[in-house]
Amino acid sequence: MSEAKPRPVASPCVSICALDEQDICTGCQRSVEEISRWSQMDDDERRAVLTVCHQRAMAAGLML
């Protein structure tokens, strides 16, 4: 029996699309470049971006 292919890492978009002064989305914490490249990234790249997004959110006081 063949193994099921894992689902791709989902986009962190929360439909709050507004850029701050550093061109970081205030909703998902991705940069413009990260947003535009998301569909071409593999899952490892996406996980790395999600880690950076989490760090940005923590630094901005958006998460505990």
Backbone as a ProteinNet text record, in pm:
[ID]
protein_1_A
[PRIMARY]
MSEAKPRPVASPCVSICALDEQDICTGCQRSVEEISRWSQMDDDERRAVLTVCHQRAMAAGLML
[TERTIARY]
83.9	0	89.1	55.6	138.3	106.3	210	194.7	123	36.9	-31.8	69	58.2	147.9	107.3	204.9	169.4	117.4	28.9	-26	80	81.9	179.6	152.2	257.4	244.2	151.9	49.5	-51.4	1.1	-52.4	-18.4	-67.6	11.3	-31.6	-124.6	-164.7	-248.8	-375.9	-407.3	-528.6	-620.6	-597.7	-679.3	-680.1	-569.9	-547.9	-422.1	-440.6	-327.2	-295	-203.1	-157.3	-10.1	69.3	213.1	249.9	344.7	395.4	510.5	580.8	689.1	805.8	819.7	928.4	881.7	764.2	704.5	681.1	637.1	597.1	445.3	377.8	232.5	193.4	102.7	60.2	-28	-80.4	-163.5	-83.4	1.2	73.3	220.6	270.7	410	510.8	464.9	558.3	599.5	720.4	766.3	699.3	706.7	650.7	714.9	845.2	917	870.8	851.1	805.8	664.7	579.7	442.9	445.2	522.8	524.4	588.5	682.3	749.6	681.6	583.9	524.5	486.1	419.1	370.5	483.5	601.6	716	804.9	780.9	864.8	830.1	932.8	903.3	866.4	823.8	776.5	884	1008.5	1116	1132.8	1128.4	1138.3	1019.4	900.4	780.5	790	838.4	854	953.5	1059.9	1158.5	1094.2	1012.2	942.6	846.9	775.4	682.9	756.5	877	958.2	993.3	1034.5	1068.3	943.9	830.3	705.5	671.8	689.2	663.5	757	883.8	980.4	943.3	899.5	856.3	737.4	640.7	521.5	558	648.8	693.5	763.4	851.4	926.8	832.8	723.6	628	527.3	537.1	444	306.9	298.1	169.7	138	240	224.4	301.2	258.7	330.3	431.2
-117.2	0	124.4	222.5	343.2	437.5	512	609.1	732.7	788	911.8	1026	1109.1	1223.7	1327.8	1377.8	1478.8	1605.8	1671.4	1797	1905.4	1997.9	2106.9	2195.7	2260.2	2352.5	2466.9	2490.2	2590.9	2732.5	2822.2	2963.6	3017.1	3104.9	3164.2	3285.1	3312.2	3429.3	3425.5	3538.9	3551.9	3660.2	3695.7	3793.8	3931.6	3965.2	4101.3	4149.2	4193.4	4222.7	4372.5	4408.8	4547.4	4543.5	4624.3	4625	4734.8	4702.2	4803.4	4879.4	4959.3	5042.6	4960.4	4838.1	4749.9	4654.7	4679.5	4593.8	4451.2	4440.6	4313.9	4318.3	4212.1	4206.8	4203.4	4290.9	4295.9	4177.2	4106.7	3990.1	3862.7	3828.5	3700.4	3713.6	3835.4	3863.2	3819.1	3797.4	3765.6	3893.4	3890.1	4002.3	3993.6	4102.3	4103.4	3992.5	3977	3874.4	3734.7	3711.2	3580	3549.9	3650	3632.4	3598.1	3672.2	3651.3	3518.5	3467.9	3342.2	3218.5	3236.9	3125.7	3008.5	3033.7	2923.9	2847.5	2905.4	2837	2767.9	2792.8	2735.6	2589	2512.2	2376.1	2382.6	2269.9	2269.9	2309.7	2272.3	2311.9	2463.4	2526.7	2672.7	2737.5	2680.9	2735.9	2726.6	2614.6	2600.4	2703.1	2727.7	2828.1	2966.9	2999.3	3128.6	3137.2	3029.6	3030.6	3053.6	2998.1	3021.1	3168.5	3230.2	3372.5	3456.2	3418.1	3490.7	3485.8	3370	3355	3445.9	3449.9	3535.6	3682.7	3720.1	3860.3	3893.8	3802.1	3826.3	3837.7	3753.1	3759.8	3893.9	3935.1	4059.7	4181	4171.1	4281.8	4279.8	4177.4	4168.3	4117.7	4051.6	4000.9	3862.6	3795.9	3661.6	3655.4	3568.6	3547.4	3437.8
0	0	0	-79.8	-87.9	27.1	67.5	174.6	123.6	206.9	168.7	168.1	66.6	56.1	160.4	239.1	340.3	275.3	346	295.9	306.6	211.4	219	340	388.1	500.6	457.8	536	501.7	521.2	443.4	455.1	589.4	653.1	779.4	761.5	638.9	611.7	696.5	759.7	840.3	783	656.9	584.5	649.4	714	764.8	692.3	571.2	483.2	484.8	572.7	583.2	620.7	553.1	578.6	677.5	765.1	857.7	791.9	869.2	816.4	761.9	809	762.1	652.1	594.8	491.9	541.9	668.3	727.5	743.7	701.8	714	860.9	901.2	1040.3	1078	979.2	1006.9	1026	929.2	933.8	969.7	974	1009.2	902.8	780.2	671.4	599.3	543.1	460.9	323.8	249.3	114	30.7	43.8	-33.6	7.9	136	183.3	133.7	133.5	83.5	-65	-142	-286.9	-325.9	-246.8	-278.3	-219.4	-130.7	-56.1	-145.7	-255.6	-340.8	-408.8	-418.7	-478.6	-374.8	-246.3	-140.6	-117.2	-77.3	-32.3	116.1	171.4	309.6	410	386	477.4	479.7	361.6	354.6	425.6	404.7	468.4	620.2	670.5	815.6	870	795.5	837.3	842.3	743.8	741.9	860.4	889.5	1002.8	1134.4	1146.2	1266	1279.1	1168.5	1169.2	1199.9	1144.1	1171	1319.8	1379.9	1523.4	1602.9	1564.2	1632.4	1617.8	1498.4	1476.3	1565.3	1571.8	1653	1800	1846.8	1986.6	2012.9	1923.1	1939.5	1938.6	1863	1854.3	1969.4	2055.1	2167.4	2128.6	2013.6	1967.7	2022.2	2075	2132	2263.1	2350.9	2477.1	2462.3
[MASK]
++++++++++++++++++++++++++++++++++++++++++++++++++++++++++++++++

